[in-house]
């Protein structure tokens, strides 16, 4: 069952001001739903990343982050809001943000079951499948040049 909601708004969100909202979504998805250990979900990178926050009716429903080395990570959408294009909007916003700061390429560690989602946005599998936080992942890359 998905929530019927207003159109999502994607904002850039610095960690200092939006930590609670970002952590709320990431904890719900990664820790509670997928079993990622809480002590590795939030990390030292958070304070230096560009974060994106999806809001519906001013409530946090999705996140993504962009690291200085071009890695997109922590893309998550609350279960009741999946299937509405919010994840795709977050990914496109992360790519646009990277392009706006002159990054030449991006990479991410996609959970294996989400490969098609990233491939649809132009990401290409790179290397072998590996395990991260107990979940099978595939490195994927996208050239912005």
C-alpha positions as CSV (number, residue, x, y, z in Angstrom):
1,X,0.0,0.0,0.0
2,X,1.4,3.4,-0.9
3,X,0.5,6.7,0.6
4,X,-1.5,9.1,-1.6
5,X,0.3,12.4,-1.2
6,X,0.9,15.8,-2.6
7,X,3.8,16.3,-5.1
8,X,7.1,15.8,-3.4
9,X,9.5,18.7,-2.9
10,X,13.3,18.0,-3.1
11,X,15.5,20.3,-1.2
12,X,19.2,20.5,-0.5
13,X,19.7,19.9,3.2
14,X,22.8,20.5,5.2
15,X,23.5,18.0,7.9
16,X,23.7,20.5,10.7
17,X,20.1,21.8,10.1
18,X,18.4,18.6,8.8
19,X,20.1,15.8,10.6
20,X,17.0,14.7,12.5
21,X,14.8,14.5,9.3
22,X,17.6,12.8,7.3
23,X,18.3,10.3,10.1
24,X,14.6,9.6,10.5
25,X,14.2,8.3,6.9
26,X,17.5,6.5,6.8
27,X,16.9,4.8,10.1
28,X,13.4,3.6,9.0
29,X,14.7,2.2,5.7
30,X,18.2,1.0,6.3
31,X,18.2,0.1,10.0
32,X,14.6,-0.9,10.8
33,X,13.6,-2.4,7.4
34,X,16.9,-3.8,6.0
35,X,18.8,-4.6,9.2
36,X,21.8,-2.4,8.6
37,X,23.6,-1.8,12.0
38,X,22.7,1.6,13.4
39,X,26.3,2.3,14.3
40,X,27.4,2.2,10.6
41,X,24.4,3.9,9.0
42,X,25.3,7.4,10.2
43,X,29.0,8.2,9.6
44,X,31.6,10.9,9.6
45,X,30.9,11.6,5.9
46,X,27.5,13.0,6.7
47,X,28.8,16.4,7.9
48,X,30.7,17.0,4.7
49,X,28.2,15.7,2.1
50,X,25.6,17.4,0.0
51,X,22.3,16.0,1.2
52,X,18.9,15.9,-0.6
53,X,15.7,15.6,1.3
54,X,12.3,14.7,-0.2
55,X,9.4,16.3,1.6
56,X,5.7,15.5,1.1
57,X,3.4,17.9,3.0
58,X,6.5,19.1,4.7
59,X,7.2,15.7,6.1
60,X,10.5,13.8,5.3
61,X,9.9,10.8,3.0
62,X,13.2,10.3,1.2
63,X,17.0,11.1,1.2
64,X,20.1,10.9,-0.8
65,X,23.6,12.2,-0.4
66,X,26.5,13.2,-2.6
67,X,30.1,12.8,-1.5
68,X,32.9,15.0,-2.7
69,X,34.4,12.1,-4.6
70,X,31.3,11.7,-6.7
71,X,29.6,8.9,-4.8
72,X,25.9,8.9,-4.4
73,X,24.7,7.1,-1.4
74,X,22.0,6.7,1.3
75,X,19.2,7.0,-1.3
76,X,16.1,5.9,0.6
77,X,12.4,6.4,0.4
78,X,9.9,5.4,3.1
79,X,8.1,2.3,2.2
80,X,4.6,3.9,2.1
81,X,5.9,6.4,-0.5
82,X,7.7,4.0,-2.9
83,X,6.4,3.6,-6.4
84,X,5.6,7.3,-6.8
85,X,8.9,8.4,-8.5
86,X,10.4,10.0,-5.5
87,X,13.5,7.8,-5.6
88,X,13.9,8.8,-9.3
89,X,13.5,12.5,-8.5
90,X,16.2,12.2,-5.7
91,X,18.6,10.4,-8.1
92,X,18.1,13.0,-10.8
93,X,18.5,15.8,-8.3
94,X,21.8,14.2,-7.1
95,X,23.1,13.9,-10.7
96,X,22.1,17.6,-11.4
97,X,23.8,18.7,-8.2
98,X,27.0,16.8,-9.2
99,X,26.8,18.4,-12.6
100,X,26.4,21.9,-11.1
101,X,29.6,21.5,-9.1
102,X,31.5,20.3,-12.2
103,X,31.9,16.6,-11.2
104,X,32.9,14.6,-14.3
105,X,31.6,11.2,-13.1
106,X,29.5,9.6,-10.4
107,X,29.4,6.2,-8.8
108,X,27.3,4.3,-6.3
109,X,26.9,1.0,-4.6
110,X,23.5,-0.3,-5.7
111,X,21.7,-3.0,-3.8
112,X,21.5,-5.9,-6.4
113,X,17.7,-5.8,-6.4
114,X,17.7,-2.1,-7.5
115,X,20.1,-2.4,-10.5
116,X,17.3,-1.8,-13.0
117,X,16.3,1.4,-11.2
118,X,19.8,2.8,-11.6
119,X,20.3,1.4,-15.1
120,X,17.2,3.3,-16.2
121,X,18.9,6.5,-15.3
122,X,22.1,5.7,-17.3
123,X,24.3,4.1,-14.6
124,X,26.3,1.1,-15.8
125,X,27.5,-1.9,-13.7
126,X,31.2,-1.9,-13.0
127,X,33.1,-4.8,-11.4
128,X,31.9,-7.8,-9.4
129,X,29.0,-8.0,-6.9
130,X,30.1,-7.6,-3.3
131,X,28.6,-7.6,0.2
132,X,28.3,-4.3,2.2
133,X,26.5,-4.1,5.5
134,X,25.3,-7.7,4.9
135,X,23.6,-6.8,1.6
136,X,24.7,-7.7,-1.9
137,X,25.7,-4.6,-3.9
138,X,27.0,-3.7,-7.4
139,X,29.3,-0.7,-8.1
140,X,27.7,1.4,-10.8
141,X,29.1,4.4,-12.7
142,X,27.8,7.3,-14.7
143,X,29.9,9.7,-16.8
144,X,28.8,13.4,-16.8
145,X,31.3,14.5,-19.4
